[in-house]
Structures are given as structure tokens and as C-alpha cells.
Amino acid sequence: MSRPAAYSPEQDCKYQILCRNQAYSRAYEHCDYAADKAEKNYLLGEYRMAYGAGWEFKVIILPRKYWPAAVKVVDDSMNTLLS
């Protein structure tokens, strides 16, 4: 299955959370956006608890043009600051 496409990305968000019900659907649907890793982890925990068994979640990183302006990106391979 191909990677899901972003669903009208919001500005100042780095992550998009997608969900699907394993019993009824093969395609992922938009669930929410998160601005940083801490918010993403918090939302995933809350959604897993709220949706219950049978639901699967996937996180994609949005293109850099949608990221918050204040986010500084560290390239792990070179360990240099890019912005």
C-alpha cells in the first residue's frame, strides 16, 4: 500500500496523524495535526485510549514549508544546525 497523502496541511504543524479501522478500511484517514514531538506523542496516547482496539495510527512528517518558523532542525547525519 502506498504512503497516504497529506490532507490539506495546516501551517505551523510538523506532524499529521492518520488513523484507520483495521476491520473496515484499508485507507488511512486524517485524524489530527501536531506541532512538535511531545504534542504528537500525547495525542497518539489519547487517541489510542479513546478509539480503542482495532484502530491503527500512522504519523507522517509534513513538508518543511508547513513547520513552525521557530523550529530549529538538526540534521542527525551531519549533526549540524540547519536553520
ZAZATI-558196 format. One record per residue: x, y, z of N, C-alpha, C, O, CB in turn; residue number from 1. Coordinates in Angstrom, 3 decimals, padded with zeros to 6 digits. Last residue first. Glycine has a CB too. Layout:
BEGIN
n.c1: X n.c2: Y n.c3: Z ca.c1: X ca.c2: Y ca.c3: Z c.c1: X c.c2: Y c.c3: Z o.c1: X o.c2: Y o.c3: Z cb.c1: X cb.c2: Y cb.c3: Z pos: NUM
...
This chain:
BEGIN
n.c1: 019.002 n.c2: 025.595 n.c3: 010.494 ca.c1: 018.322 ca.c2: 026.899 ca.c3: 010.441 c.c1: 018.726 c.c2: 027.801 c.c3: 011.582 o.c1: 018.243 o.c2: 028.929 o.c3: 011.678 cb.c1: 016.823 cb.c2: 026.714 cb.c3: 010.460 pos: 83
n.c1: 020.695 n.c2: 023.415 n.c3: 010.847 ca.c1: 020.368 ca.c2: 023.856 ca.c3: 009.505 c.c1: 019.709 c.c2: 025.231 c.c3: 009.457 o.c1: 019.852 o.c2: 025.951 o.c3: 008.469 cb.c1: 019.475 cb.c2: 022.857 cb.c3: 008.861 pos: 82
n.c1: 023.414 n.c2: 022.342 n.c3: 012.685 ca.c1: 022.182 ca.c2: 023.107 ca.c3: 012.763 c.c1: 021.895 c.c2: 023.708 c.c3: 011.386 o.c1: 022.729 o.c2: 024.417 o.c3: 010.823 cb.c1: 022.279 cb.c2: 024.217 cb.c3: 013.855 pos: 81
n.c1: 024.634 n.c2: 018.999 n.c3: 012.416 ca.c1: 024.785 ca.c2: 020.439 ca.c3: 012.255 c.c1: 023.428 c.c2: 021.102 c.c3: 012.307 o.c1: 022.410 o.c2: 020.479 o.c3: 012.002 cb.c1: 025.501 cb.c2: 020.775 cb.c3: 010.939 pos: 80
n.c1: 024.978 n.c2: 016.229 n.c3: 012.155 ca.c1: 024.964 ca.c2: 016.851 ca.c3: 013.477 c.c1: 025.268 c.c2: 018.351 c.c3: 013.402 o.c1: 026.037 o.c2: 018.894 o.c3: 014.195 cb.c1: 025.976 cb.c2: 016.159 cb.c3: 014.391 pos: 79
n.c1: 024.730 n.c2: 014.750 n.c3: 009.937 ca.c1: 025.906 ca.c2: 015.612 ca.c3: 009.991 c.c1: 026.041 c.c2: 016.315 c.c3: 011.338 o.c1: 027.072 o.c2: 016.919 o.c3: 011.635 cb.c1: 025.847 cb.c2: 016.641 cb.c3: 008.879 pos: 78
n.c1: 022.475 n.c2: 013.238 n.c3: 010.637 ca.c1: 023.593 ca.c2: 012.594 ca.c3: 009.919 c.c1: 024.860 c.c2: 013.427 c.c3: 009.995 o.c1: 025.955 o.c2: 012.876 o.c3: 010.106 cb.c1: 023.222 cb.c2: 012.356 cb.c3: 008.452 pos: 77
n.c1: 020.653 n.c2: 014.938 n.c3: 011.860 ca.c1: 021.346 ca.c2: 013.913 ca.c3: 012.663 c.c1: 022.545 c.c2: 013.313 c.c3: 011.946 o.c1: 023.523 o.c2: 012.924 o.c3: 012.584 cb.c1: 020.382 cb.c2: 012.804 cb.c3: 013.032 pos: 76
n.c1: 020.143 n.c2: 018.199 n.c3: 011.685 ca.c1: 020.407 ca.c2: 017.096 ca.c3: 010.779 c.c1: 021.256 c.c2: 016.067 c.c3: 011.539 o.c1: 022.430 o.c2: 016.305 o.c3: 011.821 cb.c1: 021.129 cb.c2: 017.591 cb.c3: 009.466 pos: 75
n.c1: 017.711 n.c2: 019.887 n.c3: 013.343 ca.c1: 019.055 ca.c2: 019.341 ca.c3: 013.482 c.c1: 019.176 c.c2: 018.140 c.c3: 012.553 o.c1: 018.399 o.c2: 017.189 o.c3: 012.639 cb.c1: 019.361 cb.c2: 018.944 cb.c3: 014.965 pos: 74
n.c1: 015.927 n.c2: 022.815 n.c3: 013.047 ca.c1: 016.057 ca.c2: 021.437 ca.c3: 012.602 c.c1: 017.501 c.c2: 020.994 c.c3: 012.708 o.c1: 018.405 o.c2: 021.666 o.c3: 012.210 cb.c1: 015.550 cb.c2: 021.277 cb.c3: 011.167 pos: 73
n.c1: 013.956 n.c2: 024.726 n.c3: 015.081 ca.c1: 015.303 ca.c2: 024.578 ca.c3: 014.551 c.c1: 015.506 c.c2: 023.098 c.c3: 014.258 o.c1: 015.283 o.c2: 022.243 o.c3: 015.115 cb.c1: 016.390 cb.c2: 025.128 cb.c3: 015.552 pos: 72
n.c1: 010.993 n.c2: 026.484 n.c3: 014.814 ca.c1: 011.605 ca.c2: 025.170 ca.c3: 014.961 c.c1: 012.982 c.c2: 025.163 c.c3: 014.322 o.c1: 013.147 o.c2: 025.549 o.c3: 013.165 cb.c1: 010.717 cb.c2: 024.082 cb.c3: 014.337 pos: 71
n.c1: 009.743 n.c2: 028.848 n.c3: 014.293 ca.c1: 010.696 ca.c2: 028.842 ca.c3: 015.396 c.c1: 011.413 c.c2: 027.498 c.c3: 015.553 o.c1: 012.348 o.c2: 027.391 o.c3: 016.347 cb.c1: 009.986 cb.c2: 029.190 cb.c3: 016.680 pos: 70
n.c1: 007.885 n.c2: 028.311 n.c3: 012.315 ca.c1: 009.065 ca.c2: 029.109 ca.c3: 011.967 c.c1: 010.140 c.c2: 029.033 c.c3: 013.045 o.c1: 011.327 o.c2: 029.142 o.c3: 012.740 cb.c1: 008.668 cb.c2: 030.563 cb.c3: 011.738 pos: 69
n.c1: 006.588 n.c2: 024.996 n.c3: 012.018 ca.c1: 006.647 ca.c2: 026.277 ca.c3: 012.719 c.c1: 007.956 c.c2: 027.006 c.c3: 012.419 o.c1: 009.008 o.c2: 026.379 o.c3: 012.288 cb.c1: 006.495 cb.c2: 026.066 cb.c3: 014.231 pos: 68
n.c1: 006.149 n.c2: 023.637 n.c3: 008.662 ca.c1: 006.660 ca.c2: 023.581 ca.c3: 010.022 c.c1: 006.620 c.c2: 024.954 c.c3: 010.682 o.c1: 006.618 o.c2: 025.972 o.c3: 009.989 cb.c1: 008.081 cb.c2: 023.034 cb.c3: 010.031 pos: 67
n.c1: 005.523 n.c2: 023.768 n.c3: 006.000 ca.c1: 004.418 ca.c2: 023.865 ca.c3: 006.955 c.c1: 004.879 c.c2: 023.894 c.c3: 008.403 o.c1: 004.071 o.c2: 024.153 o.c3: 009.294 cb.c1: 003.475 cb.c2: 022.714 cb.c3: 006.759 pos: 66
n.c1: 007.868 n.c2: 023.356 n.c3: 004.592 ca.c1: 007.223 ca.c2: 024.671 ca.c3: 004.456 c.c1: 006.050 c.c2: 024.848 c.c3: 005.421 o.c1: 005.616 o.c2: 025.978 o.c3: 005.642 cb.c1: 006.738 cb.c2: 024.867 cb.c3: 003.025 pos: 65
n.c1: 008.577 n.c2: 020.649 n.c3: 004.941 ca.c1: 009.181 ca.c2: 021.667 ca.c3: 005.808 c.c1: 008.491 c.c2: 023.027 c.c3: 005.723 o.c1: 008.525 o.c2: 023.785 o.c3: 006.692 cb.c1: 010.635 cb.c2: 021.829 cb.c3: 005.457 pos: 64
n.c1: 005.750 n.c2: 018.412 n.c3: 004.781 ca.c1: 006.869 ca.c2: 019.134 ca.c3: 004.155 c.c1: 007.320 c.c2: 020.316 c.c3: 005.016 o.c1: 006.515 o.c2: 020.907 o.c3: 005.735 cb.c1: 006.467 cb.c2: 019.631 cb.c3: 002.755 pos: 63
n.c1: 005.086 n.c2: 016.349 n.c3: 007.717 ca.c1: 004.670 ca.c2: 017.243 ca.c3: 006.640 c.c1: 005.891 c.c2: 017.905 c.c3: 005.999 o.c1: 006.956 o.c2: 017.954 o.c3: 006.614 cb.c1: 003.692 cb.c2: 018.315 cb.c3: 007.171 pos: 62
n.c1: 005.441 n.c2: 013.044 n.c3: 008.492 ca.c1: 006.044 ca.c2: 014.363 ca.c3: 008.670 c.c1: 005.658 c.c2: 015.192 c.c3: 007.454 o.c1: 005.878 o.c2: 014.788 o.c3: 006.312 cb.c1: 007.616 cb.c2: 014.276 cb.c3: 008.842 pos: 61
n.c1: 002.837 n.c2: 010.974 n.c3: 009.754 ca.c1: 003.705 ca.c2: 011.394 ca.c3: 008.657 c.c1: 004.245 c.c2: 012.782 c.c3: 008.978 o.c1: 003.591 o.c2: 013.584 o.c3: 009.645 cb.c1: 002.939 cb.c2: 011.390 cb.c3: 007.290 pos: 60
n.c1: 001.835 n.c2: 008.218 n.c3: 011.625 ca.c1: 002.261 ca.c2: 009.616 ca.c3: 011.670 c.c1: 003.138 c.c2: 009.888 c.c3: 010.462 o.c1: 004.068 o.c2: 009.134 o.c3: 010.175 cb.c1: 003.020 cb.c2: 009.940 cb.c3: 012.996 pos: 59
n.c1: -000.959 n.c2: 006.166 n.c3: 012.135 ca.c1: 000.283 ca.c2: 006.389 ca.c3: 011.402 c.c1: 000.574 c.c2: 007.884 c.c3: 011.457 o.c1: -000.333 o.c2: 008.709 o.c3: 011.349 cb.c1: 000.185 cb.c2: 005.871 cb.c3: 009.911 pos: 58
n.c1: -002.826 n.c2: 003.727 n.c3: 013.945 ca.c1: -002.439 ca.c2: 005.116 ca.c3: 013.725 c.c1: -001.100 c.c2: 005.175 c.c3: 013.012 o.c1: -000.219 o.c2: 004.348 o.c3: 013.248 cb.c1: -002.374 cb.c2: 005.886 cb.c3: 015.056 pos: 57
n.c1: -005.695 n.c2: 001.649 n.c3: 014.037 ca.c1: -004.265 ca.c2: 001.772 ca.c3: 013.795 c.c1: -003.958 c.c2: 003.225 c.c3: 013.450 o.c1: -004.731 o.c2: 003.879 o.c3: 012.749 cb.c1: -003.799 cb.c2: 000.811 cb.c3: 012.656 pos: 56
n.c1: -008.101 n.c2: -000.040 n.c3: 015.993 ca.c1: -007.689 ca.c2: 001.164 ca.c3: 015.263 c.c1: -006.177 c.c2: 001.209 c.c3: 015.175 o.c1: -005.472 o.c2: 000.853 o.c3: 016.120 cb.c1: -008.230 cb.c2: 002.445 cb.c3: 015.947 pos: 55
n.c1: -008.569 n.c2: -002.207 n.c3: 017.576 ca.c1: -008.969 ca.c2: -002.287 ca.c3: 016.183 c.c1: -008.582 c.c2: -001.082 c.c3: 015.352 o.c1: -008.721 o.c2: -001.102 o.c3: 014.129 cb.c1: -010.422 cb.c2: -002.476 cb.c3: 016.103 pos: 54
n.c1: -009.502 n.c2: -000.714 n.c3: 020.711 ca.c1: -008.887 ca.c2: -001.781 ca.c3: 019.914 c.c1: -009.410 c.c2: -001.754 c.c3: 018.482 o.c1: -010.537 o.c2: -001.336 o.c3: 018.219 cb.c1: -009.157 cb.c2: -003.158 cb.c3: 020.550 pos: 53
n.c1: -009.817 n.c2: 002.926 n.c3: 020.998 ca.c1: -009.901 ca.c2: 001.533 ca.c3: 021.422 c.c1: -009.232 c.c2: 000.568 c.c3: 020.464 o.c1: -008.508 o.c2: 000.958 o.c3: 019.548 cb.c1: -011.325 cb.c2: 001.145 cb.c3: 021.591 pos: 52
n.c1: -010.078 n.c2: 005.709 n.c3: 020.936 ca.c1: -010.593 ca.c2: 004.911 ca.c3: 019.827 c.c1: -010.724 c.c2: 003.438 c.c3: 020.193 o.c1: -011.653 o.c2: 002.772 o.c3: 019.738 cb.c1: -009.693 cb.c2: 005.059 cb.c3: 018.617 pos: 51
n.c1: -008.902 n.c2: 006.564 n.c3: 023.389 ca.c1: -010.275 ca.c2: 006.931 ca.c3: 023.039 c.c1: -010.861 c.c2: 006.029 c.c3: 021.954 o.c1: -012.022 o.c2: 005.628 o.c3: 022.046 cb.c1: -010.321 cb.c2: 008.375 cb.c3: 022.581 pos: 50
n.c1: -006.288 n.c2: 005.526 n.c3: 023.399 ca.c1: -007.173 ca.c2: 005.243 ca.c3: 024.516 c.c1: -008.638 c.c2: 005.497 c.c3: 024.130 o.c1: -009.517 o.c2: 004.723 o.c3: 024.509 cb.c1: -006.782 cb.c2: 006.095 cb.c3: 025.732 pos: 49
n.c1: -005.327 n.c2: 006.600 n.c3: 021.019 ca.c1: -005.335 ca.c2: 005.141 ca.c3: 021.200 c.c1: -006.281 c.c2: 004.741 c.c3: 022.324 o.c1: -006.991 o.c2: 003.741 o.c3: 022.220 cb.c1: -003.914 cb.c2: 004.623 cb.c3: 021.498 pos: 48
n.c1: -005.566 n.c2: 009.341 n.c3: 021.601 ca.c1: -006.386 ca.c2: 008.735 ca.c3: 020.546 c.c1: -006.439 c.c2: 007.221 c.c3: 020.672 o.c1: -007.490 o.c2: 006.620 o.c3: 020.452 cb.c1: -005.849 cb.c2: 009.117 cb.c3: 019.175 pos: 47
n.c1: -003.653 n.c2: 009.631 n.c3: 023.671 ca.c1: -005.060 ca.c2: 009.943 ca.c3: 023.913 c.c1: -005.971 c.c2: 009.290 c.c3: 022.867 o.c1: -007.023 o.c2: 008.749 o.c3: 023.208 cb.c1: -005.268 cb.c2: 011.459 cb.c3: 023.914 pos: 46
n.c1: -001.269 n.c2: 008.898 n.c3: 022.327 ca.c1: -001.721 ca.c2: 008.186 ca.c3: 023.526 c.c1: -003.200 c.c2: 008.393 c.c3: 023.796 o.c1: -003.918 o.c2: 007.445 o.c3: 024.114 cb.c1: -000.920 cb.c2: 008.631 cb.c3: 024.729 pos: 45
n.c1: -001.234 n.c2: 010.854 n.c3: 020.304 ca.c1: -001.303 ca.c2: 009.432 ca.c3: 019.967 c.c1: -001.789 c.c2: 008.599 c.c3: 021.152 o.c1: -002.619 o.c2: 007.704 o.c3: 020.993 cb.c1: 000.065 cb.c2: 008.931 cb.c3: 019.502 pos: 44
n.c1: -000.964 n.c2: 013.212 n.c3: 021.834 ca.c1: -002.176 ca.c2: 012.973 ca.c3: 021.050 c.c1: -002.324 c.c2: 011.501 c.c3: 020.667 o.c1: -003.430 o.c2: 010.962 o.c3: 020.705 cb.c1: -002.165 cb.c2: 013.835 cb.c3: 019.794 pos: 43
n.c1: 001.644 n.c2: 012.819 n.c3: 022.929 ca.c1: 000.479 ca.c2: 012.986 ca.c3: 023.796 c.c1: -000.813 c.c2: 012.656 c.c3: 023.042 o.c1: -001.656 o.c2: 011.913 o.c3: 023.545 cb.c1: 000.423 cb.c2: 014.423 cb.c3: 024.347 pos: 42
n.c1: 003.208 n.c2: 012.724 n.c3: 020.599 ca.c1: 003.153 ca.c2: 011.568 ca.c3: 021.493 c.c1: 001.954 c.c2: 011.631 c.c3: 022.426 o.c1: 001.316 o.c2: 010.612 o.c3: 022.687 cb.c1: 004.431 cb.c2: 011.472 cb.c3: 022.305 pos: 41
n.c1: 002.716 n.c2: 015.341 n.c3: 019.586 ca.c1: 002.401 ca.c2: 014.150 ca.c3: 018.789 c.c1: 002.261 c.c2: 012.929 c.c3: 019.682 o.c1: 001.299 o.c2: 012.172 o.c3: 019.546 cb.c1: 003.485 cb.c2: 013.905 cb.c3: 017.727 pos: 40
n.c1: 003.775 n.c2: 016.939 n.c3: 021.614 ca.c1: 002.340 ca.c2: 017.005 ca.c3: 021.328 c.c1: 001.890 c.c2: 015.777 c.c3: 020.535 o.c1: 000.813 o.c2: 015.236 o.c3: 020.782 cb.c1: 002.003 cb.c2: 018.293 cb.c3: 020.549 pos: 39
n.c1: 006.474 n.c2: 016.187 n.c3: 021.361 ca.c1: 005.770 ca.c2: 015.989 ca.c3: 022.626 c.c1: 004.256 c.c2: 015.995 c.c3: 022.407 o.c1: 003.542 o.c2: 015.154 o.c3: 022.954 cb.c1: 006.169 cb.c2: 017.078 cb.c3: 023.640 pos: 38
n.c1: 007.110 n.c2: 017.000 n.c3: 018.712 ca.c1: 007.145 ca.c2: 015.583 ca.c3: 019.085 c.c1: 006.375 c.c2: 015.298 c.c3: 020.375 o.c1: 005.696 o.c2: 014.276 o.c3: 020.474 cb.c1: 008.586 cb.c2: 015.126 cb.c3: 019.241 pos: 37
n.c1: 004.808 n.c2: 019.560 n.c3: 017.491 ca.c1: 006.109 ca.c2: 019.038 ca.c3: 017.896 c.c1: 005.975 c.c2: 017.591 c.c3: 018.373 o.c1: 004.877 o.c2: 017.037 o.c3: 018.428 cb.c1: 006.724 cb.c2: 019.917 cb.c3: 019.006 pos: 36
n.c1: 002.261 n.c2: 019.981 n.c3: 016.403 ca.c1: 003.327 ca.c2: 020.930 ca.c3: 016.103 c.c1: 004.712 c.c2: 020.399 c.c3: 016.459 o.c1: 005.692 o.c2: 020.748 o.c3: 015.801 cb.c1: 003.080 cb.c2: 022.220 cb.c3: 016.834 pos: 35
n.c1: -000.016 n.c2: 017.835 n.c3: 014.759 ca.c1: 000.772 ca.c2: 018.134 ca.c3: 015.950 c.c1: 001.954 c.c2: 019.016 c.c3: 015.553 o.c1: 002.566 o.c2: 018.820 o.c3: 014.503 cb.c1: 001.262 cb.c2: 016.825 cb.c3: 016.643 pos: 34
n.c1: -003.381 n.c2: 017.094 n.c3: 013.697 ca.c1: -002.049 ca.c2: 017.638 ca.c3: 013.446 c.c1: -001.352 c.c2: 017.866 c.c3: 014.775 o.c1: -002.006 o.c2: 018.067 o.c3: 015.798 cb.c1: -002.123 cb.c2: 018.957 cb.c3: 012.628 pos: 33
n.c1: -005.556 n.c2: 014.226 n.c3: 013.017 ca.c1: -005.181 ca.c2: 015.464 ca.c3: 013.690 c.c1: -003.792 c.c2: 015.913 c.c3: 013.233 o.c1: -003.114 o.c2: 015.210 o.c3: 012.484 cb.c1: -005.213 cb.c2: 015.280 cb.c3: 015.224 pos: 32
n.c1: -006.685 n.c2: 012.440 n.c3: 011.009 ca.c1: -007.138 ca.c2: 012.444 ca.c3: 012.401 c.c1: -006.827 c.c2: 013.789 c.c3: 013.065 o.c1: -007.724 o.c2: 014.428 o.c3: 013.614 cb.c1: -006.473 cb.c2: 011.291 cb.c3: 013.188 pos: 31
n.c1: -007.513 n.c2: 011.255 n.c3: 007.778 ca.c1: -006.953 ca.c2: 012.320 ca.c3: 008.609 c.c1: -007.539 c.c2: 012.250 c.c3: 010.009 o.c1: -008.737 o.c2: 012.029 o.c3: 010.181 cb.c1: -007.221 cb.c2: 013.704 cb.c3: 007.983 pos: 30
n.c1: -007.218 n.c2: 007.729 n.c3: 007.169 ca.c1: -007.963 ca.c2: 008.983 ca.c3: 007.147 c.c1: -007.280 c.c2: 009.986 c.c3: 008.063 o.c1: -006.566 o.c2: 009.618 o.c3: 008.995 cb.c1: -009.438 cb.c2: 008.763 cb.c3: 007.575 pos: 29
n.c1: -006.000 n.c2: 005.079 n.c3: 005.099 ca.c1: -005.879 ca.c2: 005.925 ca.c3: 006.282 c.c1: -006.674 c.c2: 007.207 c.c3: 006.071 o.c1: -006.792 o.c2: 007.706 o.c3: 004.952 cb.c1: -004.392 cb.c2: 006.247 cb.c3: 006.586 pos: 28
n.c1: -007.684 n.c2: 002.215 n.c3: 003.769 ca.c1: -007.109 ca.c2: 003.549 ca.c3: 003.587 c.c1: -007.052 c.c2: 004.291 c.c3: 004.921 o.c1: -007.939 o.c2: 004.149 o.c3: 005.762 cb.c1: -007.927 cb.c2: 004.358 cb.c3: 002.557 pos: 27
n.c1: -009.041 n.c2: -000.030 n.c3: 004.374 ca.c1: -007.639 ca.c2: -000.207 ca.c3: 004.018 c.c1: -006.926 c.c2: 001.133 c.c3: 003.905 o.c1: -005.697 o.c2: 001.185 o.c3: 003.941 cb.c1: -007.517 cb.c2: -000.976 cb.c3: 002.710 pos: 26
n.c1: -011.506 n.c2: -000.687 n.c3: 006.871 ca.c1: -010.904 ca.c2: 000.196 ca.c3: 005.878 c.c1: -009.446 c.c2: -000.153 c.c3: 005.625 o.c1: -008.712 o.c2: -000.523 o.c3: 006.541 cb.c1: -011.019 cb.c2: 001.642 cb.c3: 006.324 pos: 25
n.c1: -012.558 n.c2: -002.394 n.c3: 008.842 ca.c1: -013.435 ca.c2: -001.829 ca.c3: 007.821 c.c1: -012.741 c.c2: -001.098 c.c3: 006.678 o.c1: -013.338 o.c2: -000.910 o.c3: 005.618 cb.c1: -014.368 cb.c2: -000.905 cb.c3: 008.462 pos: 24
n.c1: -010.634 n.c2: -003.346 n.c3: 010.637 ca.c1: -011.715 ca.c2: -004.243 ca.c3: 010.226 c.c1: -012.491 c.c2: -003.723 c.c3: 009.021 o.c1: -013.030 o.c2: -004.517 o.c3: 008.250 cb.c1: -012.665 cb.c2: -004.460 cb.c3: 011.377 pos: 23
n.c1: -008.927 n.c2: -001.249 n.c3: 011.224 ca.c1: -008.401 ca.c2: -002.401 ca.c3: 010.516 c.c1: -009.500 c.c2: -003.318 c.c3: 009.983 o.c1: -009.302 o.c2: -003.996 o.c3: 008.975 cb.c1: -007.488 cb.c2: -003.176 cb.c3: 011.421 pos: 22
n.c1: -009.514 n.c2: 002.022 n.c3: 010.724 ca.c1: -010.066 ca.c2: 000.875 ca.c3: 011.431 c.c1: -009.673 c.c2: -000.354 c.c3: 010.629 o.c1: -010.055 o.c2: -000.480 o.c3: 009.465 cb.c1: -011.636 cb.c2: 000.984 cb.c3: 011.609 pos: 21
n.c1: -006.986 n.c2: 004.521 n.c3: 010.907 ca.c1: -007.861 ca.c2: 003.636 ca.c3: 010.134 c.c1: -008.338 c.c2: 002.519 c.c3: 011.037 o.c1: -007.659 o.c2: 002.124 o.c3: 011.984 cb.c1: -007.132 cb.c2: 003.064 cb.c3: 008.884 pos: 20
n.c1: -005.441 n.c2: 007.790 n.c3: 010.842 ca.c1: -005.986 ca.c2: 006.616 ca.c3: 011.513 c.c1: -006.799 c.c2: 005.777 c.c3: 010.538 o.c1: -007.239 o.c2: 006.255 o.c3: 009.492 cb.c1: -006.851 cb.c2: 007.031 cb.c3: 012.712 pos: 19
n.c1: -002.698 n.c2: 010.091 n.c3: 011.176 ca.c1: -003.706 ca.c2: 009.414 ca.c3: 010.360 c.c1: -004.202 c.c2: 008.189 c.c3: 011.105 o.c1: -003.471 o.c2: 007.611 o.c3: 011.909 cb.c1: -003.135 cb.c2: 009.018 cb.c3: 008.970 pos: 18
n.c1: -001.352 n.c2: 013.155 n.c3: 011.951 ca.c1: -001.738 ca.c2: 011.863 ca.c3: 012.495 c.c1: -002.878 c.c2: 011.314 c.c3: 011.645 o.c1: -003.887 o.c2: 011.984 o.c3: 011.424 cb.c1: -002.154 cb.c2: 011.978 cb.c3: 013.998 pos: 17
n.c1: 001.391 n.c2: 014.998 n.c3: 010.909 ca.c1: -000.018 ca.c2: 014.714 ca.c3: 010.670 c.c1: -000.291 c.c2: 013.302 c.c3: 011.172 o.c1: 000.447 o.c2: 012.368 o.c3: 010.858 cb.c1: -000.390 cb.c2: 014.865 cb.c3: 009.148 pos: 16
n.c1: 003.723 n.c2: 017.443 n.c3: 012.155 ca.c1: 003.255 ca.c2: 016.074 ca.c3: 012.019 c.c1: 001.770 c.c2: 016.017 c.c3: 011.680 o.c1: 000.991 o.c2: 016.870 o.c3: 012.103 cb.c1: 003.526 cb.c2: 015.302 cb.c3: 013.293 pos: 15
n.c1: 004.109 n.c2: 020.178 n.c3: 012.231 ca.c1: 005.167 ca.c2: 019.341 ca.c3: 011.671 c.c1: 004.670 c.c2: 017.931 c.c3: 011.367 o.c1: 005.144 o.c2: 017.295 o.c3: 010.425 cb.c1: 006.347 cb.c2: 019.277 cb.c3: 012.630 pos: 14
n.c1: 002.513 n.c2: 023.243 n.c3: 011.708 ca.c1: 002.401 ca.c2: 021.865 ca.c3: 012.172 c.c1: 003.460 c.c2: 021.031 c.c3: 011.468 o.c1: 003.678 o.c2: 021.164 o.c3: 010.264 cb.c1: 000.972 cb.c2: 021.292 cb.c3: 011.911 pos: 13
n.c1: 002.274 n.c2: 025.789 n.c3: 010.603 ca.c1: 002.849 ca.c2: 025.638 ca.c3: 011.943 c.c1: 002.604 c.c2: 024.254 c.c3: 012.542 o.c1: 002.499 o.c2: 024.118 o.c3: 013.761 cb.c1: 002.280 cb.c2: 026.691 cb.c3: 012.865 pos: 12
n.c1: -000.646 n.c2: 025.265 n.c3: 008.593 ca.c1: 000.607 ca.c2: 025.951 ca.c3: 008.872 c.c1: 000.997 c.c2: 025.712 c.c3: 010.322 o.c1: 000.140 o.c2: 025.461 o.c3: 011.169 cb.c1: 000.488 cb.c2: 027.466 cb.c3: 008.577 pos: 11
n.c1: -001.965 n.c2: 022.057 n.c3: 007.692 ca.c1: -002.081 ca.c2: 023.332 ca.c3: 008.387 c.c1: -000.696 c.c2: 023.939 c.c3: 008.557 o.c1: 000.301 o.c2: 023.224 o.c3: 008.653 cb.c1: -002.775 cb.c2: 023.156 cb.c3: 009.760 pos: 10
n.c1: -002.680 n.c2: 020.290 n.c3: 004.624 ca.c1: -001.849 ca.c2: 020.563 ca.c3: 005.801 c.c1: -002.066 c.c2: 021.954 c.c3: 006.384 o.c1: -002.320 o.c2: 022.910 o.c3: 005.652 cb.c1: -000.397 cb.c2: 020.397 cb.c3: 005.446 pos: 9
n.c1: -004.813 n.c2: 018.486 n.c3: 003.242 ca.c1: -004.774 ca.c2: 019.946 ca.c3: 003.414 c.c1: -003.999 c.c2: 020.363 c.c3: 004.669 o.c1: -004.606 o.c2: 020.748 o.c3: 005.669 cb.c1: -006.197 cb.c2: 020.501 cb.c3: 003.482 pos: 8
n.c1: -003.469 n.c2: 015.637 n.c3: 003.988 ca.c1: -004.830 ca.c2: 016.131 ca.c3: 003.836 c.c1: -004.850 c.c2: 017.602 c.c3: 004.208 o.c1: -004.901 o.c2: 017.930 o.c3: 005.394 cb.c1: -005.829 cb.c2: 015.320 cb.c3: 004.709 pos: 7
n.c1: -000.908 n.c2: 013.886 n.c3: 002.284 ca.c1: -001.302 ca.c2: 014.850 ca.c3: 003.311 c.c1: -002.679 c.c2: 015.427 c.c3: 002.976 o.c1: -002.997 o.c2: 015.669 o.c3: 001.812 cb.c1: -000.248 cb.c2: 015.986 cb.c3: 003.434 pos: 6
n.c1: -001.361 n.c2: 010.439 n.c3: 001.353 ca.c1: -001.069 ca.c2: 011.831 ca.c3: 001.019 c.c1: -001.551 c.c2: 012.749 c.c3: 002.144 o.c1: -002.493 o.c2: 012.418 o.c3: 002.865 cb.c1: -001.733 cb.c2: 012.224 cb.c3: -000.327 pos: 5
n.c1: 000.113 n.c2: 007.393 n.c3: 002.549 ca.c1: -001.020 ca.c2: 008.313 ca.c3: 002.401 c.c1: -000.569 c.c2: 009.738 c.c3: 002.104 o.c1: 000.487 o.c2: 010.175 o.c3: 002.560 cb.c1: -001.870 cb.c2: 008.302 cb.c3: 003.660 pos: 4
n.c1: 002.071 n.c2: 005.203 n.c3: 000.558 ca.c1: 002.029 ca.c2: 006.118 ca.c3: 001.696 c.c1: 000.891 c.c2: 007.111 c.c3: 001.500 o.c1: 000.713 o.c2: 007.626 o.c3: 000.396 cb.c1: 003.383 cb.c2: 006.860 cb.c3: 001.866 pos: 3
n.c1: 000.501 n.c2: 002.228 n.c3: -000.760 ca.c1: 001.299 ca.c2: 003.445 ca.c3: -000.861 c.c1: 001.137 c.c2: 004.315 c.c3: 000.381 o.c1: 000.184 o.c2: 004.169 o.c3: 001.145 cb.c1: 000.907 cb.c2: 004.235 cb.c3: -002.109 pos: 2
n.c1: 000.849 n.c2: -001.178 n.c3: 000.000 ca.c1: 000.000 ca.c2: 000.000 ca.c3: 000.000 c.c1: 000.890 c.c2: 001.236 c.c3: 000.000 o.c1: 001.913 o.c2: 001.276 o.c3: 000.684 cb.c1: -000.963 cb.c2: 000.001 cb.c3: 001.223 pos: 1
